[in-house]
Amino acid sequence: MMKEITIAVVDDHPLFREGVMRILSEIPGFRIVGEGSASDEALALSATVRPDVLLLDISMPGGGLNVIFPILHENPGQKIIMLTVSETSDDVMSALSKGAKGYVLKGIGSRILADIVRSVAAGDTYVSPSLSARLLSDMSSSAALAKQGNPIDDLTTREHEVLNLVAEGLSNKRIALRLGVHEKTIKQHMTHIFVKLGISNRTEAAMTLRNVTVHA
C-alpha cells in the first residue's frame, strides 16, 4: 500500500485555503494535517506537524518567500510548494533559490495540483509551464552577462561581503547585525552594488554572484 502524503496549507484567504484542503482531502493518498494564514504559522506547522508537503502563499502576512529559509533551517527535509498568483520571474527565482521545490499558479485544476504534490513529495521540482520559458530566458541572459567578464570585480571588499550575505537570503537588517553596522549603511552598500552590477533587485544580485562563481 502506497504511503499517505501529508499536507499543510498556509494561505490568508480562508475560502481559497479551505477549498484547496477540501479538494486534496477527497483524493485518495492525501491527508491534510494542518492549516494556517501567516508565515509564523507556516514555520510552526513545519516544525511540529512536519507535513510531507507544505503549500504556501506568497502574499500572506509575514511573506511566504521570507519564511522559506527559516522553515528549511528548522526542518531541512521539508518540501515546499508556492501556490500563488504572482507570475514574476523574480518571485519564481527567489522561491527556488531559497529552497522551494514547486511554484504553482492559483487557478490550477485539482488533478494537476494533486500530480504536482505527488511529484514534489517524491523529490522532483515543478514550475508552472507558463513561467518556465520566461525563467529560462532570464537565466540565459544572466549567464550571457557573466561570460562577458567578472561583473563583481569592481565591488569593494565590504560590498563583496554584503553581496555574499544577500545570496544567502539575509535581509538588510540581518546583514547589518552580522557585520555590526547600521541598516542604513547596508542600504547604501546595496545601492552601490546595484549600480555597479547594472541590476535592480536582490534576486538579480544573487543570480549574478552565482553565475560568476559557476563560470570562474
Stockholm file with secondary structure:
# STOCKHOLM 1.0

chainA/1-216         MMKEITIAVVDDHPLFREGVMRILSEIPGFRIVGEGSASDEALALSATVRPDVLLLDISMPGGGLNVIFPILHENPGQKIIMLTVSETSDDVMSALSKGAKGYVLKGIGSRILADIVRSVAAGDTYVSPSLSARLLSDMSSSAALAKQGNPIDDLTTREHEVLNLVAEGLSNKRIALRLGVHEKTIKQHMTHIFVKLGISNRTEAAMTLRNVTVHA
#=GR chainA/1-216 SS CCCCEEEEEECSCHHHHHHHHHHHHTSTTEEEEEEESSHHHHHHHHHHTCCSEEEECSSSTTCTTTTHHHHHHHCTTCEEEEEESCCCHHHHHHHHHHTCSEEEETTCCHHHHHHHHHHHHTTCCEECHHHHHHHHHHHHHHHHHHHTCCTTTTSCHHHHHHHHHHHTTCCHHHHHHHHTSCHHHHHHHHHHHHHHHTCCSHHHHHHHHHHHHHHC
#=GC SS_cons         CCCCEEEEEECSCHHHHHHHHHHHHTSTTEEEEEEESSHHHHHHHHHHTCCSEEEECSSSTTCTTTTHHHHHHHCTTCEEEEEESCCCHHHHHHHHHHTCSEEEETTCCHHHHHHHHHHHHTTCCEECHHHHHHHHHHHHHHHHHHHTCCTTTTSCHHHHHHHHHHHTTCCHHHHHHHHTSCHHHHHHHHHHHHHHHTCCSHHHHHHHHHHHHHHC
//
